[in-house]
Amino acid sequence: MTITDLQPSAIWNYFYQITQIPRPSKKEKKILAYLLDFARQHNLEAKQDKAGNIVITKPATPGKENIPTVILQSHVDMVCEKNSDVTHDFDNDPIETIIDGDWIKANGTTLGADNGIGVAAQLALLAADNISHGRIEALFTVDEETGLTGANSLDKNLLTGNILINLDTEEEGEIYIGCAGGKGTKAYFHYKEKDAPNKYFWFRIKVKGLRGGHSGSDIDKKLANANKILTRFLYSITRKKYGMVLSEIGGGNLHNAIPREAHALLGVKDKYKEDIRVKLNTFLAQVQEEYKHTDPGLDIQLESVQIPSKVINKKITERLISALYACPHGVIGMSYDIPGLVETSTNLASVKMVDHHQIEVGSSQRSSVESQKEYVVNMVSSVFELAGAKVTHNDGYPGWQPNPDSNILKHAQKEYEALFGKKPKIKAIHAGLECGLFLEKYPNLDMISIGPDMTDVHSPDEQMKISSVGKFWDFLVKILENMPEEKENM
């Protein structure tokens, strides 16, 4: 069985087509060209703003002209993560999908169901000739995953509707009405190079086998962070007798993903070669015990290497490792307003050696309370500033304040209960949705967010539950088919 054999065929056929189109963040030209061509083929009006966002408009079906316009929205880019042993070019290669029981996943890479399934649902509705609905504005935004730049730069004149359904959440049977705001923090360590010392044992350490996950929705699952695990071991030998020197370090990639892998190339005095092996084995056993429930695949590998040409000077090595050790990661506080919701968190996302003898440390902070967001941003900043690093921030993005009295929420609740015989859960999410930015441009928007079941998004373990896609599709169709007229109270 392949994707195109699945039901409902309309949404699955479009999802398959989307998996064949490379669409990394900031490199969405191919998927945008596909969308514009789709509009031409279906004789639908399409507009594109300067940021690249596209809106495709479909008129109301006969008899539904008095139904209010509904904006359906998803983002076209995807997180591009792969296992280290997988060869895949995200700029050119299609996603290879695998059906495993009631789940669909990719072969060693992210699946791109976040948010490809939302795009597929929009296209299936735009192409349908057997679904009644009011006027639809299908909004496709760019670069959601690496900066929300599409939503942030959305043209204020692109949309006319006041009802928006975001299709970018990951739990069927749950309607989201709020999200956290976020901000990114980067720290830069400038180092000098020294000649690598002789009579040293040189080796590479690799932290592997972690699940990773979304730095918002998965931050409370006690998942291991590869950068933190690597740093714990390096810290234990930095100021000890071993004379440790560091030549390379790296881990993680994306600000919104919990890092799954990290590595370092380092050396210790020859006479401590076996001591290091024993110490690493002991440490590995300890962290495997700590994370046996959440990351059972955790592994740390050591392999000997040739002497490198250069190493990082000792002062910066010590400051870097101490700062990474001290940098907070994980949940900072839980919400008192919504039980079970993470209010504030931070993710130590990446460590990269970049140009001009610099090491860049990337992190992201989130909170549904603006003052707490700034508090944790400053907390992380102060750690790196004390270590002598240069710290920068991006502009961040606002949260989406929940509105329990939303008319579209009440309508969606009613339709879900009628369709499935049970009430949906009403939630807010500790992740960044574009809805908060939409409200800044269109303050009269009434919004909800829905989607099918997905797990481990932003990692190569990303998968989507096949049966939930049908329920998501049926729910969305019923919302549109039964939308009350403008004069009625939803």
N, C-alpha and C positions, 0 to 999 in steps of 0.2 A: 504494500500500500504506500502511496505517496500523498503529498499534501493535496494535490488536485482531486484525489478520491474522497476527501473528507467532506462532511456536510456541516453547515450550509455551504454549498459549492461556491456561491457568489463571493463570500468573504474570503474563503480559503484560496480560490483562484487568484484573487488580487494579492493576497499575502504571499503566495508563491512568486508572483511576478516581482514583488517588491524585494524578496530575498535574492533575486538575480541581479539587482541593481546596486552597485557599490554606493554607499552613502555615509561615509565618515563625517563627523562634525566638521564644519567649515569647508567641506568638499562635496556639497550636495548638488552640483550642477547636473549630474546625470538623472537624479530622481526628480529635480525640478523640471527638466526638459520632458521627462516622461509625463508629469502631471499636466503640463501645458499641452502636450500632444493628446493626452486623454480628453481634455476639455474640447479641443478642436474636433476630435473624432465623434464626440457626443453632442456637438453643437451647443455647448454651454459657455456662458460668459466667464472669462478668467481675467483677473487683474494681478499684477505683481508690484510690490513696493520696492523701494531702493535697497532694502535689506535682503530682498530675495523672497520674502513671504508671499504666498499665493493664496488668493481666495477664488474659489470656483462657485458660481451661483447657479442654482437650479430653481426654476419657477415653481409655484405651488401647483399641485395636481388639480384637475377640475373639481370644483366644489369646496376647495380648501383655501380659497383666496383670502378669507378673513382670518386665517390662522396667523399668529405672529411669527415673524421670521426667527428661525433657530440657527444659531451658529454652532457647527460641529467642528471641533479643533483637535489637531494632533501635531506632533513635530516629526519632521522627515528624517532627521539624522539619528544615528545609532552609536552606542558605545562600542569601540573596537578593541576587544581584549581577546587574547588567545593563550593557550598553554604554550610553554616554552619549547615543547617538542613538536609543535604543529607548524607547518609551513603554510602561510596564508597571507596574501596581499590584499588588504582591505580596500585599497584604492582601485583594484581591478577584478578581484575574484568574487564570484557569487558565494552566498552562504550555503553550505552543504547541510541539509536538514535530515534529521533522523526521527522516525516515529517509534516511541517506546511505550507500548500500552496506551494509556490515556494521556500521554505527554508527548510533546514535540520539542526537540532540542537541536543543537548544531553539533557538528563534528569537531570538537576541540576549540570552538570560538563562541563568542556571544551570538545569540540567535537574532537579535534585532526585533523581537516582538515588542520591546520597548523602543519605539512606539509604532512599529510597523503594522501591528494589528489594528491600531486606531486609524492609520492611513487607509488600510484595506477596508475597514468598515465604512469610511467616508466614500471611497470610490464605489463600493457595492451599492450604496444608497443613491449616489449620483447617477449610476448606470441603470438602476432598477426601473422597470415600467409596470410593476405590479404592487407598488407600495404607495398608499395615499399619504400626503404630507403637505404642510404649508411650505412657504418659501425657505430654501436652505442656503446658507452661506457656509461652504466648507473651507475652513482656514487651515493652511499647512504652514507651519513656522519652521525656521531654520535654526541650527546651532543651539538647540536647547541644552544639550548635554555638557558643553564646555563653556557656557557663559550666558545662556538665555538671551543671546544677542538679538535673535529674531523677534522675540516678544518685547524686548527692551526698545527695539527700534521700529516697532510696528507703526505703520502710518495711521494717524488718527482719523483719516477719512476712508479707510479701506472697508470698514464694516458698517452696516446699518442696523443690525439686529440688537436686541437688548437681552436675549436669552442665549446663554452659551453652555454647551455640554462638552467638557474636556474629556478626552478618551485615553487618558494616560495614567490610570491607576491599575493596581495589580491584584485586586481581590474581587471576584464575582460575588454578588450579593451584598456588597457594601457600597454606599454612596458617600463620597467625600465632599465636605463643604468647607474645608479650610486646610492650610498648609503652613509650614514654617518658612521664615525668611532665612537668607544665608549670606555668607561673605567668605571670600578667599583670602588667605594670608600666606605670603611667601617670605622665606628668610634666605639670605645669600651670605655664604662664607667664602671669603677670598683667601686662597692659600698660596704658599710658595712651594716650589718643588725642590726636593733634595735628592741626591744620589742614593740609590738603594744600598743599604749596608751589606757587607759580605758576612759569611759564616752565619747565615740565617736560614731558617726553614720557611719556605714560601708556600702558601696554600690559599685556596679559594673556598669560602664557605657559601653555601646556597641554602636558603630557607625555601622550602617548596611544599606543595600538596595542600595548601590552605584553600578554603572555600571562597574566600573573598565575599563580596556582596555590595549592596547599595549602602553608601555612607549615611543615608538618612533612614530609610525604612528598615535596614538590617542592623543599625548601630547598637540596638539593645539586645542583640542575640548572643553577646559574649563571644563573637568570632575573633579568632586570632588575627593580629596585625603583623605581617611579616617584618615591617620596619622595626616595630617594637621588640620583637623576638630577637632579631639580629643584634639590635643595640644592646639588649640585656647581656648577651654573651660578650660582645666587644667591650662593654663597660667593665666586665668582670676581669678582663686581662689588660686593660689600658694602663692603669697606674701600678701594676704589680711588677714582679721581678722579671717578667718575660721580655721586657724591652720591645713591646709590640709597636710596629709601624704599619701604617695604612697606605696602600697604593690606589685602590679603587673602592667605591661604594655606590650602591644603587638599589632602589626598590620601589615598587609601585609605579603607577603611571598617571591615572586620572584623579582629579580632585574629588569626584563623587563616587569613588570605588574604594573599599577597604582593601589594602594591598595584599596580594596573595603570595608574592615572591619577592625575595630580596637577596642581595649577595654582597660580598666584600672580598677583596684581594689584599692579603696582609702577610706579615712575617713576624716570627719570634726567633729568639736566639736558638741556635741549633740544639743546644743541650736540653731545651724544653719541648722538643718535638713530641715526645710521647706523653708528656704532661698535658699538652694541649688536647691531644686525642682523647685522653681519659676525661679531661674536664668537659669537653664537648659532649661525649657520650653521656656523662652524668647529667649535664644540662638538658640534653635532648629528652632523656627519660623524665625529667621533671616537667618540662613543658608539655610533653605528650600526655602526661597524667592530668595536667591542668585543663587541657583542651580535648580530652578524650570524647566528650559528648558533642562538642560543636565542630571540632576539626580533627576527626579521627585519622585523616591522611597526612597530618603534619610530619614533616621530615626535615632534617638538616644534614646536608652532605658536605664532606670535606675532601678536597682533592689537591694533591701537591702540584705546584706549577713552577715554571722557570722564574728566575729572578727578574723582576720588572726593572725597567730603566730608571724610573723615578718613584719617589714616595711623597706623600703630603707631609708638610712640616709638623712636628710634634705638637706645637702649641694649638694649631687649628684642629688637629685630630682630636685632642683632648676636649676642646671646647665643643666641637661638633657632636661627639659621642655623648658628652654630658647633657647637652641641650636636647638631643633626641631622646635620651633616657628620661629627662625631666618633663618633656612636652606631654601635656595631657592628651589622652585619646579615649573616646567613648562617651557614655552618657554623663552629663554634668548635672542635670536635674530633670525630674519628672513633673508633668502638669498636675496641678490641683484642680483645674477646671474640667478636664476630660480624663477620667481614670484610665490608666494604662498608656497614655500618650507621652512620649518623650518630649519634654519641653525644650531642652538645650543640650547640645552635643558638639563634639569636635572630632575631626578625623585627621590623623597624621598620614597623609595620602601618598607622598612621594619623596624620594631622595634621588637627585640626578646630578651628575657631573656635567656642567655646561661650559660654554666658551669662556675664555679669559681667566682660566684657573679659578673657577667658581663652582661651588656646590650649592644647588638650589633645593630647598626643602619646601614642599607644597603641603598646605593643609586647608581644610574648610570647616567653617563653624556655622551652626544652624540654631535657630530658636524661634518659637512662636511668640516670644516677648522681645520686642526690639531692644530694650535696655539690657536684657540678658544676653542677647546676641553680641552687643558691643562689649559686655563684660568678658565673655569668653574669648572674643577676638583679642582684647587687651591682655588677657591671661596668657594666651599663646605668644603674643608679641613680646611680652616682657621676658619670657624664658629665653628667646633668641637674642633679644637686645642685651640681656645680661651676659650672654656668651659672645657678644661683640659682632653679631651678624647685622646686616642691613635688612630691614623689614619693610615690605610693601603690602598693600591691600588692593583688591579690586573694588568696584562700586557696590557689589552685592545686589541683592534683590529683596523686595518686600515680601512679607507673609500675606496670607489670604485669611482675613478674619471671618470665622464661621458666622452664618446667618441662619439660625434654626427656623426663622419665619419665611424663608425663601419660597416663592410660589412654584418655581420649577422643582424644588425639592419635594413639596407637598404632592405635586402631580406625579413625579417619578415614584414616590413612595406608594401612592395609590395603584399605579400601574404594575409595579413589581408584585405587590400583594395579590392583585387580581390574577396575575400571570402564574405565580408560583405557589400561592397559598400560604405565604409567610412574609413577615415584615423584613425589609432589608435593614442592615446595620448602618447607622449614620455616624460617620467618623471624620476626624481631621487626620492629616498625615504629617509625619516628621520628615518631610522631603520637600524639595522645591518643585512646585508646579508653576506653570506660566501664568496662572490665574491672577496672582497678586499684581503682576505687571500689566495685565489686561485692564484691571480696575483703574490703574493710574491713567490709562489712555481713554477708557470708556467707563466712567464712574457709575453709570446706571445699569451695568450688567448684572443679571441674576444668573448664578452659575452653580453647576454641580460637576463632579468628575466621576466617571465609571470606567470599568474595564474588566477583562477576564482574569482568571487566576494565573499568576506568574510567580516563579521563585528564582532566587539567585541571579537577579538581573544585574547587569554591569560586570558579569563574570562569565567564563566559558561554561559554567554549569547552568546558565540561564535556561529555563524551560517554561513552557506554557501548557496548561491543561486543556486538552482538546474539547472535552465535553462542556467546559465553561465558556468556550467561545460561542457555541450555539446559544447558550442562555444569555450571554452578553448581547448577541445580535438580536435575539427575540425581544429583549428588554428595550433596546434602543429603538427598534421598529415600532413597538407599542407606544413608547413615549411620543414619537412623531405622529403616528396614525391617530392617536386619541387626544392630541393637544387641543385644548379648548380654544374657542375663538377669542379674539382680542377683548371683547366686551365682557367675557365671562371671567369669573374669579377662579383661577387654577387652585 
